[in-house]
Amino acid sequence: MKFKNPLKNFISKFFHRNGIPEILARHPFGRNSNFISVLVFALSFVSNLFAAGESDFPPNYYDTVALLLLLIIVISLLSIIYYEGKPKVVKEKKASVLSKLSQLLTKSTPIEREKDIMFDHDFDGIKELDSKIPPWFSWLFIITIIFAAYYMIDYHVIGSGQVMQEEYSAEVRIASLEREALIKSGAFVNEETVTVITEASGLEAGKTIFEANCIACHAADGGGIVGPNLTDDYWINGGGIKNVFKVIKYGVVAKGMIAWQTQLNPNQMQEVASYVLSLHGTTPAAPAPTASPVGPVTPYSRRTPGPHPR
């Protein structure tokens, strides 16, 4: 019987010397025959040791433990020898989806193949690779060219798009419309910018507000009841549209006149202030005294400065 390595020759001689059938060493179990042979050898070797122990050594606990440990060591070593001798099958790793996508976008050359795309020249030991332009970069460049052509045709040939100057003009027009809407809403009307309304529609609107809110103190004709006469030439808190507007807006707390800025918008206060000024020179049915008991009066003037009117 011939074996291919010294271990098998040693096992074969051991089988022959101990009367173990030689058929066990002739691959009776296919691929695992080597392992079976080694296992039978180990078991036979240990059994011989136990037989020797029965004849040469008294049976005791320590001899049994020592033989078991020796058996474990022998089996472990033989197993290592057997499995280390088996050829290892290396499985090729499949490329992941991410790596495939990266390769599709970049078309990069693996490091192990860089020598195939390397130029012959070098500069101070630095060599150059003939790498391909990444597809994503090429497509980005193509898209910018297409967009540039579209922009030129749309904005400068057809003219359907707005260039910067046209956008600015459009924004100015929008701002003008918004400003006009704010002016109509009275957002810009205050005691510093208010002007006298002379249109009949504005004065009529002021009269309506006056009759709804002011006649209890100033009478329907402006002659005054609790409040002062609004038709004569004298003002307690200063005349003029700005002063009258200010008194209506903030009130005169000391004399019991409330602030109307929470109930009337700026346009309405402008209308009623203009109507009050239009009452100058009229003749009320029962005018209040001209002199005021709370302080001196000033002559009437549409432009007289002062903190408040009556």
VMD Tcl script that draws the C-alpha trace (Angstrom):
set ca {
  {0.00 0.00 0.00}
  {1.42 3.39 -1.05}
  {0.60 6.79 0.49}
  {1.39 10.26 -0.77}
  {2.77 11.74 2.46}
  {4.66 10.54 5.60}
  {1.57 10.92 7.80}
  {-0.35 8.40 5.73}
  {2.64 6.00 5.66}
  {2.85 6.21 9.44}
  {-0.89 5.55 9.83}
  {-0.73 2.62 7.39}
  {2.11 0.96 9.34}
  {0.20 1.54 12.54}
  {-2.91 -0.14 11.08}
  {-0.87 -3.13 9.88}
  {0.91 -3.55 13.22}
  {-2.30 -3.40 15.24}
  {-4.40 -5.60 12.93}
  {-6.75 -2.82 11.72}
  {-8.26 -3.66 8.34}
  {-6.36 -1.99 5.54}
  {-9.60 -1.19 3.70}
  {-10.14 1.82 6.05}
  {-7.05 3.50 4.56}
  {-8.23 3.08 0.95}
  {-10.71 5.94 0.83}
  {-13.81 3.98 1.83}
  {-15.73 7.19 2.62}
  {-14.86 9.34 -0.40}
  {-13.74 12.89 0.44}
  {-13.67 12.31 4.24}
  {-11.51 9.16 4.08}
  {-8.40 11.02 5.31}
  {-10.23 12.34 8.33}
  {-11.70 8.89 9.13}
  {-8.24 7.33 8.89}
  {-6.80 9.91 11.27}
  {-9.69 9.42 13.70}
  {-9.31 5.60 13.69}
  {-5.57 6.04 14.27}
  {-6.19 8.34 17.26}
  {-8.73 5.98 18.83}
  {-6.48 2.95 18.35}
  {-3.54 4.83 19.83}
  {-5.52 5.82 22.92}
  {-6.92 2.29 23.36}
  {-3.34 0.94 23.33}
  {-2.43 3.43 26.01}
  {-5.32 2.30 28.18}
  {-4.34 -1.35 27.61}
  {-0.79 -0.51 28.60}
  {-2.13 1.25 31.67}
  {-3.95 -1.85 32.76}
  {-0.77 -3.96 32.55}
  {2.00 -1.51 33.49}
  {0.25 1.10 35.74}
  {-2.34 0.73 38.48}
  {-5.68 2.19 37.37}
  {-6.20 5.51 39.13}
  {-7.88 8.85 38.50}
  {-4.85 10.89 37.43}
  {-3.78 8.40 34.75}
  {-7.28 8.49 33.26}
  {-7.36 12.31 33.18}
  {-3.91 12.46 31.61}
  {-4.92 10.01 28.89}
  {-8.11 11.98 28.15}
  {-6.14 15.20 27.84}
  {-3.64 13.49 25.58}
  {-6.52 12.19 23.45}
  {-7.97 15.72 23.11}
  {-4.57 17.16 22.15}
  {-3.91 14.46 19.55}
  {-7.36 14.83 17.95}
  {-7.03 18.64 17.88}
  {-3.61 18.51 16.22}
  {-4.73 15.97 13.65}
  {-7.85 18.00 12.90}
  {-5.74 21.12 12.35}
  {-3.43 19.21 10.03}
  {-6.36 17.83 8.09}
  {-8.32 21.04 7.63}
  {-5.27 23.18 6.93}
  {-4.36 20.85 4.10}
  {-7.72 21.28 2.37}
  {-7.75 23.80 -0.49}
  {-9.68 27.00 0.32}
  {-12.31 28.15 -2.14}
  {-12.22 31.93 -2.59}
  {-15.58 33.35 -3.65}
  {-15.56 36.36 -5.89}
  {-17.37 39.33 -4.38}
  {-20.22 40.68 -6.44}
  {-20.18 44.36 -7.16}
  {-22.75 46.34 -5.17}
  {-25.38 48.56 -6.75}
  {-23.57 51.64 -5.45}
  {-20.26 50.60 -7.00}
  {-21.99 49.85 -10.31}
  {-23.64 53.28 -10.28}
  {-20.33 54.94 -9.44}
  {-18.63 53.13 -12.31}
  {-21.44 54.16 -14.68}
  {-21.12 57.83 -13.73}
  {-17.34 58.09 -13.57}
  {-15.99 55.37 -15.93}
  {-12.93 55.31 -13.71}
  {-10.06 52.87 -14.32}
  {-9.19 50.49 -11.46}
  {-5.82 51.05 -9.82}
  {-4.49 47.68 -10.96}
  {-5.11 48.70 -14.60}
  {-3.64 52.20 -14.45}
  {-0.45 51.03 -16.11}
  {-2.48 50.38 -19.27}
  {-3.49 54.05 -19.60}
  {-0.25 55.63 -18.44}
  {1.63 57.98 -20.79}
  {5.27 57.34 -21.56}
  {6.49 60.78 -20.47}
  {6.94 61.95 -16.90}
  {7.89 65.15 -15.11}
  {10.25 64.77 -12.16}
  {8.97 61.25 -11.65}
  {5.33 62.29 -11.89}
  {3.48 60.36 -14.58}
  {0.22 61.17 -16.31}
  {-2.79 58.96 -16.90}
  {-4.91 59.08 -20.02}
  {-8.14 59.06 -17.98}
  {-11.55 59.52 -19.57}
  {-13.70 62.52 -18.78}
  {-16.45 61.40 -16.34}
  {-19.81 61.04 -18.12}
  {-21.58 63.20 -15.51}
  {-19.21 66.08 -16.30}
  {-19.72 65.69 -20.04}
  {-23.51 65.69 -19.66}
  {-23.36 68.74 -17.41}
  {-21.34 70.57 -20.07}
  {-23.84 69.59 -22.77}
  {-26.79 70.73 -20.63}
  {-25.19 74.16 -20.07}
  {-24.74 74.57 -23.84}
  {-28.40 73.67 -24.46}
  {-29.57 76.06 -21.74}
  {-27.41 78.88 -23.12}
  {-28.95 78.42 -26.57}
  {-32.48 78.39 -25.13}
  {-31.78 81.50 -23.02}
  {-30.41 83.47 -25.98}
  {-33.36 82.58 -28.22}
  {-36.03 83.13 -25.57}
  {-34.68 86.37 -24.08}
  {-32.84 88.06 -26.95}
  {-34.39 86.73 -30.18}
  {-38.04 85.97 -29.49}
  {-38.22 88.32 -26.53}
  {-40.74 86.29 -24.54}
  {-38.55 86.45 -21.45}
  {-37.70 89.56 -19.43}
  {-34.13 90.79 -19.24}
  {-32.91 92.63 -16.16}
  {-34.04 96.09 -17.34}
  {-37.52 94.82 -18.16}
  {-37.79 93.07 -14.79}
  {-36.81 96.31 -13.05}
  {-39.41 98.33 -14.96}
  {-42.09 95.77 -14.16}
  {-41.21 95.89 -10.45}
  {-41.36 99.72 -10.50}
  {-44.85 99.59 -12.04}
  {-46.00 97.13 -9.40}
  {-44.55 99.33 -6.65}
  {-46.37 102.37 -8.06}
  {-49.69 100.53 -8.02}
  {-49.10 99.39 -4.46}
  {-48.23 102.96 -3.45}
  {-51.43 104.29 -4.97}
  {-53.40 101.64 -3.09}
  {-51.70 102.65 0.16}
  {-52.42 106.32 -0.49}
  {-56.10 105.52 -1.07}
  {-56.17 103.49 2.15}
  {-54.76 106.48 4.07}
  {-51.57 104.74 5.14}
  {-49.53 107.84 4.21}
  {-51.92 110.34 5.78}
  {-50.83 111.65 9.19}
  {-50.60 114.96 11.04}
  {-47.47 115.90 9.06}
  {-48.67 115.03 5.54}
  {-52.42 115.73 5.73}
  {-53.88 118.33 3.32}
  {-57.24 120.03 3.08}
  {-59.86 118.33 0.94}
  {-61.83 120.73 -1.25}
  {-63.76 118.24 -3.38}
  {-67.48 118.10 -2.68}
  {-67.45 114.30 -2.33}
  {-64.75 114.42 0.34}
  {-66.50 117.21 2.27}
  {-69.82 115.37 2.09}
  {-68.14 112.24 3.51}
  {-66.68 114.39 6.31}
  {-70.12 115.87 7.05}
  {-71.59 112.37 7.38}
  {-68.87 111.40 9.88}
  {-69.34 114.69 11.79}
  {-73.11 114.23 12.10}
  {-72.66 110.62 13.28}
  {-70.01 111.33 15.92}
  {-69.56 115.02 16.74}
  {-72.92 116.80 17.01}
  {-73.46 115.74 20.64}
  {-70.66 118.12 21.70}
  {-70.34 120.58 18.79}
  {-73.95 120.76 17.49}
  {-75.04 119.92 13.98}
  {-74.09 123.35 12.65}
  {-70.73 123.46 14.52}
  {-71.84 126.19 16.93}
  {-70.80 124.14 19.96}
  {-72.61 122.81 23.03}
  {-70.17 121.24 25.45}
  {-67.40 121.67 22.92}
  {-66.29 125.05 21.51}
  {-67.72 126.95 18.57}
  {-66.13 125.71 15.32}
  {-67.41 128.55 13.13}
  {-65.73 131.65 14.60}
  {-62.25 133.06 14.11}
  {-60.65 131.63 17.24}
  {-59.04 128.28 18.11}
  {-58.19 126.97 21.52}
  {-55.58 124.42 20.39}
  {-54.39 125.99 17.13}
  {-55.99 126.13 13.71}
  {-55.14 124.68 10.37}
  {-55.68 121.24 8.88}
  {-52.72 119.67 10.67}
  {-53.79 120.83 14.12}
  {-57.43 119.90 13.57}
  {-56.39 116.47 12.28}
  {-54.12 115.98 15.31}
  {-56.90 116.85 17.78}
  {-59.29 114.44 16.08}
  {-56.65 111.70 16.00}
  {-55.29 111.98 19.56}
  {-58.22 113.77 21.30}
  {-58.11 116.30 24.14}
  {-58.27 114.29 27.34}
  {-58.40 117.33 29.62}
  {-61.60 118.51 27.94}
  {-63.20 115.10 27.55}
  {-62.63 114.61 23.82}
  {-61.65 111.04 22.99}
  {-59.02 109.96 20.46}
  {-60.70 108.84 17.24}
  {-57.71 107.05 15.69}
  {-59.04 103.68 16.84}
  {-62.47 104.26 15.26}
  {-61.67 106.26 12.11}
  {-59.02 105.55 9.50}
  {-56.64 108.34 8.35}
  {-58.74 109.17 5.29}
  {-61.90 109.54 7.39}
  {-60.09 111.81 9.88}
  {-58.84 113.93 6.96}
  {-62.38 114.21 5.58}
  {-63.95 115.28 8.89}
  {-61.09 117.72 9.62}
  {-61.61 119.32 6.21}
  {-65.35 119.56 6.89}
  {-64.69 121.27 10.24}
  {-62.56 123.89 8.49}
  {-65.33 124.40 5.91}
  {-67.68 125.53 8.73}
  {-65.64 128.71 9.32}
  {-67.66 131.84 8.71}
  {-71.05 130.15 8.89}
  {-73.71 131.33 11.33}
  {-74.77 128.71 13.85}
  {-78.19 128.85 15.51}
  {-76.87 128.99 19.06}
  {-73.11 129.59 19.08}
  {-71.11 128.84 22.18}
  {-69.16 131.69 23.79}
  {-66.00 132.63 21.94}
  {-63.85 133.00 25.05}
  {-62.71 129.73 26.59}
  {-62.59 129.27 30.36}
  {-59.54 126.98 30.16}
  {-57.09 129.31 28.44}
  {-56.51 131.98 25.79}
  {-57.70 131.56 22.22}
  {-55.79 132.25 18.98}
  {-57.15 133.96 15.86}
  {-58.40 131.61 13.12}
  {-55.91 130.60 10.45}
  {-55.85 127.58 8.21}
  {-52.07 127.44 8.66}
  {-51.73 128.50 12.31}
  {-49.24 126.15 14.06}
  {-50.13 124.67 17.40}
  {-50.43 121.35 19.27}
  {-54.25 120.85 18.88}
  {-57.47 122.64 17.73}
  {-60.69 122.73 19.66}
}
mol new
graphics top color blue
foreach p $ca { graphics top sphere $p radius 0.5 }
foreach p [lrange $ca 0 end-1] q [lrange $ca 1 end] { graphics top cylinder $p $q radius 0.2 }
display resetview
